[in-house]
């Protein structure tokens, strides 16, 4: 799913990672827990993710303060520690100001004359 973000400006946190082969079930559970937990944080706007051994997750936030609070969340701190010690071979985090966005959405076809 593509996140339904508001009109800019807002922030994007881009987390790119290369995984180890360790504890894939634990990783999947923690990744889902972090997404669920992030969604409860003030200032969270949505997220998009594509994961396999190399992954990218982009989360969207109202402001830098919301990002700082998320980084300091106690459960998120545990996940960060486990990521460094078990799940990630390497990662990179980037924080970006979104100044403009646009897109396209094609509604589902219904009774199209081409069907």
Z-matrix of the N, CA and C atoms (Angstrom, degrees):
N
C 1 1.459
C 2 1.535 1 109.27
N 3 1.301 2 114.48 1 146.60
C 4 1.457 3 121.09 2 175.01
C 5 1.528 4 107.84 3 -93.63
N 6 1.316 5 116.43 4 130.89
C 7 1.464 6 121.26 5 -178.57
C 8 1.523 7 110.45 6 -63.06
N 9 1.301 8 115.32 7 140.10
C 10 1.458 9 122.14 8 177.51
C 11 1.529 10 108.30 9 -92.45
N 12 1.321 11 115.94 10 89.61
C 13 1.458 12 121.48 11 -175.75
C 14 1.525 13 111.07 12 -91.74
N 15 1.332 14 116.59 13 156.64
C 16 1.465 15 120.67 14 179.16
C 17 1.532 16 110.86 15 -78.05
N 18 1.301 17 115.33 16 -179.39
C 19 1.465 18 120.07 17 173.43
C 20 1.527 19 108.90 18 -61.53
N 21 1.326 20 117.82 19 138.12
C 22 1.468 21 120.75 20 176.46
C 23 1.523 22 110.54 21 -63.68
N 24 1.313 23 117.54 22 159.98
C 25 1.458 24 126.88 23 9.61
C 26 1.527 25 112.75 24 -88.12
N 27 1.316 26 114.71 25 150.22
C 28 1.458 27 124.73 26 170.30
C 29 1.522 28 106.16 27 -156.24
N 30 1.318 29 117.44 28 179.14
C 31 1.457 30 120.73 29 -175.23
C 32 1.521 31 111.44 30 -114.30
N 33 1.326 32 115.33 31 148.50
C 34 1.457 33 122.65 32 173.50
C 35 1.523 34 108.23 33 -118.64
N 36 1.317 35 116.23 34 133.46
C 37 1.454 36 122.29 35 172.69
C 38 1.522 37 106.18 36 -108.68
N 39 1.329 38 115.89 37 116.12
C 40 1.459 39 121.69 38 -177.76
C 41 1.522 40 107.64 39 -103.64
N 42 1.331 41 115.61 40 117.37
C 43 1.462 42 121.73 41 -179.14
C 44 1.524 43 107.57 42 -114.41
N 45 1.326 44 116.27 43 110.93
C 46 1.457 45 122.83 44 179.51
C 47 1.517 46 107.93 45 -110.66
N 48 1.340 47 117.23 46 134.87
C 49 1.457 48 119.33 47 -174.97
C 50 1.522 49 111.75 48 -143.55
N 51 1.320 50 113.79 49 155.31
C 52 1.456 51 122.55 50 169.67
C 53 1.523 52 105.93 51 -117.57
N 54 1.324 53 115.76 52 123.13
C 55 1.459 54 121.60 53 -174.51
C 56 1.515 55 113.07 54 -86.95
N 57 1.316 56 114.97 55 156.89
C 58 1.456 57 121.99 56 166.28
C 59 1.534 58 106.61 57 -87.42
N 60 1.317 59 116.83 58 -178.85
C 61 1.469 60 121.06 59 176.54
C 62 1.530 61 111.52 60 -91.25
N 63 1.301 62 117.32 61 2.45
C 64 1.469 63 121.68 62 -172.33
C 65 1.524 64 113.07 63 -79.17
N 66 1.317 65 115.76 64 137.46
C 67 1.467 66 124.53 65 166.48
C 68 1.528 67 114.13 66 45.81
N 69 1.319 68 116.84 67 58.76
C 70 1.469 69 120.00 68 -177.27
C 71 1.521 70 112.43 69 -64.94
N 72 1.335 71 118.06 70 -34.74
C 73 1.470 72 119.70 71 178.24
C 74 1.517 73 111.42 72 -66.96
N 75 1.309 74 116.34 73 -43.08
C 76 1.466 75 119.88 74 177.83
C 77 1.516 76 111.58 75 -63.24
N 78 1.329 77 115.89 76 -37.62
C 79 1.462 78 120.18 77 178.55
C 80 1.530 79 110.72 78 -63.96
N 81 1.314 80 117.19 79 -47.66
C 82 1.469 81 120.84 80 -178.35
C 83 1.530 82 110.97 81 -60.80
N 84 1.318 83 116.48 82 -41.83
C 85 1.468 84 120.13 83 178.60
C 86 1.525 85 111.00 84 -64.77
N 87 1.328 86 116.33 85 -43.49
C 88 1.464 87 119.68 86 -179.63
C 89 1.526 88 110.73 87 -67.26
N 90 1.318 89 118.01 88 -40.03
C 91 1.461 90 120.76 89 179.29
C 92 1.526 91 110.69 90 -60.83
N 93 1.331 92 116.84 91 -42.62
C 94 1.464 93 119.60 92 178.25
C 95 1.518 94 111.18 93 -67.20
N 96 1.334 95 117.01 94 -40.15
C 97 1.468 96 120.69 95 178.00
C 98 1.528 97 110.66 96 -61.71
N 99 1.333 98 117.16 97 -41.94
C 100 1.464 99 120.49 98 -179.86
C 101 1.527 100 110.86 99 -65.20
N 102 1.325 101 117.51 100 -39.51
C 103 1.464 102 120.16 101 177.40
C 104 1.525 103 110.59 102 -64.45
N 105 1.333 104 116.54 103 -44.93
C 106 1.473 105 120.65 104 178.29
C 107 1.526 106 110.92 105 -62.37
N 108 1.327 107 116.74 106 -42.46
C 109 1.461 108 120.97 107 -179.52
C 110 1.526 109 111.08 108 -68.50
N 111 1.317 110 117.42 109 -43.06
C 112 1.470 111 120.61 110 178.80
C 113 1.523 112 110.48 111 -58.12
N 114 1.318 113 116.35 112 -38.40
C 115 1.468 114 120.84 113 -178.56
C 116 1.525 115 112.71 114 -62.38
N 117 1.330 116 117.40 115 -19.37
C 118 1.468 117 120.60 116 179.26
C 119 1.530 118 112.15 117 -91.92
N 120 1.323 119 117.28 118 -5.81
C 121 1.466 120 121.17 119 -174.73
C 122 1.529 121 110.96 120 -82.01
N 123 1.336 122 117.29 121 137.28
C 124 1.462 123 119.63 122 175.04
C 125 1.534 124 110.71 123 -57.13
N 126 1.310 125 116.17 124 134.23
C 127 1.456 126 121.31 125 178.09
C 128 1.513 127 114.71 126 90.85
N 129 1.336 128 118.80 127 -6.24
C 130 1.461 129 121.47 128 177.59
C 131 1.519 130 109.25 129 -73.92
N 132 1.337 131 116.42 130 132.45
C 133 1.467 132 121.26 131 -177.11
C 134 1.520 133 113.56 132 -112.37
N 135 1.319 134 117.97 133 -19.24
C 136 1.458 135 121.01 134 -179.22
C 137 1.517 136 110.65 135 149.59
N 138 1.350 137 115.18 136 177.95
C 139 1.462 138 120.12 137 -179.16
C 140 1.518 139 109.75 138 -156.13
N 141 1.324 140 114.03 139 156.41
C 142 1.459 141 122.83 140 175.30
C 143 1.524 142 106.88 141 -136.69
N 144 1.327 143 116.58 142 142.98
C 145 1.455 144 118.38 143 -175.11
C 146 1.518 145 111.11 144 -148.99
N 147 1.314 146 115.31 145 145.01
C 148 1.458 147 123.63 146 170.71
C 149 1.519 148 106.03 147 -136.03
N 150 1.345 149 116.08 148 120.86
C 151 1.457 150 119.19 149 -174.22
C 152 1.513 151 111.96 150 -132.25
N 153 1.290 152 115.11 151 141.93
C 154 1.454 153 126.55 152 161.93
C 155 1.529 154 104.10 153 -156.24
N 156 1.313 155 121.46 154 -137.24
C 157 1.470 156 118.78 155 177.24
C 158 1.517 157 111.74 156 -66.71
N 159 1.335 158 116.65 157 -29.88
C 160 1.463 159 122.31 158 171.68
C 161 1.514 160 106.02 159 -113.85
N 162 1.305 161 117.17 160 133.06
C 163 1.457 162 118.39 161 -175.67
C 164 1.508 163 112.75 162 -139.33
N 165 1.319 164 113.55 163 163.77
C 166 1.465 165 120.27 164 174.53
C 167 1.519 166 107.54 165 -142.01
N 168 1.310 167 114.46 166 132.45
C 169 1.454 168 121.49 167 173.92
C 170 1.515 169 107.19 168 -128.08
N 171 1.317 170 115.47 169 130.74
C 172 1.460 171 121.45 170 176.20
C 173 1.523 172 106.80 171 -116.12
N 174 1.315 173 116.24 172 120.87
C 175 1.463 174 120.05 173 174.29
C 176 1.522 175 108.02 174 -111.77
N 177 1.322 176 115.28 175 149.44
C 178 1.459 177 121.50 176 -175.55
C 179 1.517 178 109.22 177 -117.35
N 180 1.337 179 114.42 178 137.91
C 181 1.460 180 121.15 179 -172.78
C 182 1.522 181 110.65 180 -137.05
N 183 1.311 182 115.86 181 148.81
C 184 1.464 183 122.46 182 -179.03
C 185 1.524 184 111.50 183 -64.50
N 186 1.358 185 116.79 184 -41.48
C 187 1.473 186 119.41 185 -175.16
C 188 1.532 187 110.29 186 -156.69
N 189 1.330 188 115.36 187 173.38
C 190 1.465 189 120.70 188 -178.79
C 191 1.526 190 112.28 189 -66.40
N 192 1.314 191 117.14 190 -32.29
C 193 1.469 192 120.05 191 178.51
C 194 1.528 193 110.81 192 -61.91
N 195 1.315 194 117.31 193 -41.61
C 196 1.468 195 120.89 194 178.15
C 197 1.530 196 110.54 195 -62.35
N 198 1.318 197 117.02 196 -39.73
C 199 1.465 198 121.30 197 177.52
C 200 1.522 199 110.40 198 -64.14
N 201 1.321 200 118.13 199 -43.94
C 202 1.473 201 121.50 200 178.89
C 203 1.537 202 110.78 201 -61.19
N 204 1.333 203 116.47 202 -42.39
C 205 1.469 204 119.32 203 179.02
C 206 1.522 205 111.02 204 -63.88
N 207 1.319 206 117.36 205 -39.56
C 208 1.463 207 120.37 206 178.91
C 209 1.531 208 110.37 207 -64.97
N 210 1.314 209 117.01 208 -44.05
C 211 1.464 210 120.43 209 179.72
C 212 1.526 211 111.29 210 -59.03
N 213 1.324 212 116.72 211 -33.55
C 214 1.469 213 121.87 212 -176.72
C 215 1.534 214 113.58 213 -91.73
N 216 1.330 215 118.21 214 -1.38
C 217 1.466 216 121.21 215 179.49
C 218 1.530 217 109.52 216 -58.37
N 219 1.330 218 117.73 217 134.88
C 220 1.470 219 121.25 218 -172.54
C 221 1.529 220 112.73 219 -61.93
N 222 1.323 221 118.65 220 -41.73
C 223 1.470 222 119.89 221 177.23
C 224 1.523 223 111.21 222 -68.71
N 225 1.321 224 116.63 223 -37.01
C 226 1.460 225 120.83 224 178.28
C 227 1.533 226 110.10 225 -65.60
N 228 1.324 227 117.59 226 -36.49
C 229 1.465 228 120.68 227 176.49
C 230 1.530 229 111.56 228 -61.42
N 231 1.330 230 116.81 229 -38.90
C 232 1.465 231 120.81 230 176.84
C 233 1.529 232 109.67 231 -64.20
N 234 1.322 233 117.02 232 -45.08
C 235 1.463 234 120.78 233 178.64
C 236 1.531 235 111.10 234 -61.38
N 237 1.318 236 116.72 235 -39.28
C 238 1.470 237 120.22 236 177.96
C 239 1.528 238 111.01 237 -61.48
N 240 1.317 239 116.25 238 -43.83
C 241 1.465 240 120.99 239 179.48
C 242 1.522 241 111.01 240 -63.43
N 243 1.335 242 116.83 241 -44.81
C 244 1.463 243 120.55 242 178.25
C 245 1.523 244 111.27 243 -64.76
N 246 1.321 245 116.75 244 -37.11
C 247 1.460 246 120.16 245 177.56
C 248 1.507 247 111.78 246 -60.28
N 249 1.316 248 116.04 247 -46.60
C 250 1.473 249 120.03 248 -179.35
C 251 1.526 250 111.99 249 -67.48
N 252 1.333 251 117.56 250 -36.15
C 253 1.464 252 120.14 251 -174.27
C 254 1.531 253 114.22 252 -90.68
N 255 1.347 254 118.02 253 -22.35
C 256 1.470 255 120.02 254 -174.23
C 257 1.528 256 113.24 255 -126.72
N 258 1.331 257 117.89 256 -52.47
C 259 1.460 258 120.95 257 -162.29
C 260 1.521 259 116.60 258 -92.03
N 261 1.321 260 118.85 259 -25.82
C 262 1.466 261 119.86 260 -173.07
C 263 1.515 262 112.41 261 -112.04
N 264 1.312 263 114.45 262 133.65
C 265 1.466 264 121.41 263 169.47
C 266 1.525 265 108.22 264 -80.98
N 267 1.324 266 114.82 265 -38.80
C 268 1.468 267 121.16 266 174.09
C 269 1.521 268 108.92 267 -160.52
N 270 1.326 269 115.37 268 158.43
C 271 1.460 270 120.38 269 173.12
C 272 1.511 271 109.71 270 -152.53
N 273 1.313 272 114.27 271 162.38
C 274 1.472 273 122.43 272 176.69
C 275 1.518 274 106.44 273 -139.68
N 276 1.323 275 115.77 274 137.24
C 277 1.453 276 121.86 275 178.02
C 278 1.521 277 108.59 276 -121.80
N 279 1.309 278 115.74 277 131.71
C 280 1.462 279 121.09 278 179.29
C 281 1.526 280 108.32 279 -127.46
N 282 1.319 281 116.11 280 138.73
C 283 1.467 282 121.57 281 176.96
C 284 1.517 283 107.28 282 -115.69
N 285 1.329 284 115.55 283 124.47
C 286 1.465 285 121.43 284 -173.28
C 287 1.526 286 110.89 285 -128.08
N 288 1.298 287 115.95 286 144.70
C 289 1.454 288 121.62 287 171.65
C 290 1.530 289 107.64 288 -89.29
N 291 1.316 290 115.94 289 122.26
C 292 1.467 291 120.95 290 176.30
C 293 1.519 292 107.27 291 -88.31
N 294 1.304 293 115.71 292 115.21
C 295 1.465 294 121.27 293 -178.70
C 296 1.518 295 112.61 294 -99.65
N 297 1.334 296 115.88 295 -22.13
C 298 1.454 297 119.92 296 -178.88
C 299 1.516 298 107.70 297 -153.03
N 300 1.321 299 116.53 298 142.55
C 301 1.459 300 120.88 299 170.61
C 302 1.520 301 109.65 300 -145.36
N 303 1.290 302 115.18 301 155.03
C 304 1.460 303 121.33 302 176.09
C 305 1.516 304 107.67 303 -157.87
N 306 1.306 305 117.34 304 165.37
C 307 1.451 306 119.41 305 -177.84
C 308 1.514 307 112.10 306 -166.21
N 309 1.296 308 114.54 307 -169.36
C 310 1.456 309 123.54 308 -178.68
C 311 1.516 310 107.92 309 -143.47
N 312 1.300 311 116.46 310 140.87
C 313 1.460 312 122.10 311 175.80
C 314 1.517 313 108.01 312 -140.18
N 315 1.305 314 115.99 313 121.40
C 316 1.457 315 120.38 314 176.51
C 317 1.517 316 108.15 315 -99.65
N 318 1.329 317 116.93 316 118.16
C 319 1.467 318 118.64 317 -179.94
C 320 1.531 319 110.49 318 -65.69
N 321 1.327 320 117.01 319 155.84
C 322 1.461 321 120.18 320 179.05
C 323 1.531 322 110.22 321 -59.32
N 324 1.314 323 115.80 322 142.96
C 325 1.470 324 120.89 323 178.90
C 326 1.527 325 109.42 324 -70.10
N 327 1.318 326 115.54 325 138.34
C 328 1.466 327 119.93 326 175.30
C 329 1.526 328 107.68 327 -141.11
N 330 1.288 329 115.24 328 117.92
C 331 1.473 330 122.17 329 178.98
C 332 1.528 331 112.41 330 53.75
N 333 1.288 332 116.50 331 40.63
C 334 1.447 333 121.30 332 177.40
C 335 1.524 334 109.40 333 -67.32
N 336 1.337 335 118.11 334 139.47
C 337 1.467 336 119.69 335 178.65
C 338 1.519 337 112.33 336 -64.73
N 339 1.346 338 118.06 337 -12.53
C 340 1.449 339 121.41 338 179.87
C 341 1.517 340 112.54 339 -87.31
N 342 1.300 341 117.56 340 -4.22
C 343 1.478 342 120.45 341 -178.52
C 344 1.503 343 111.20 342 -86.64
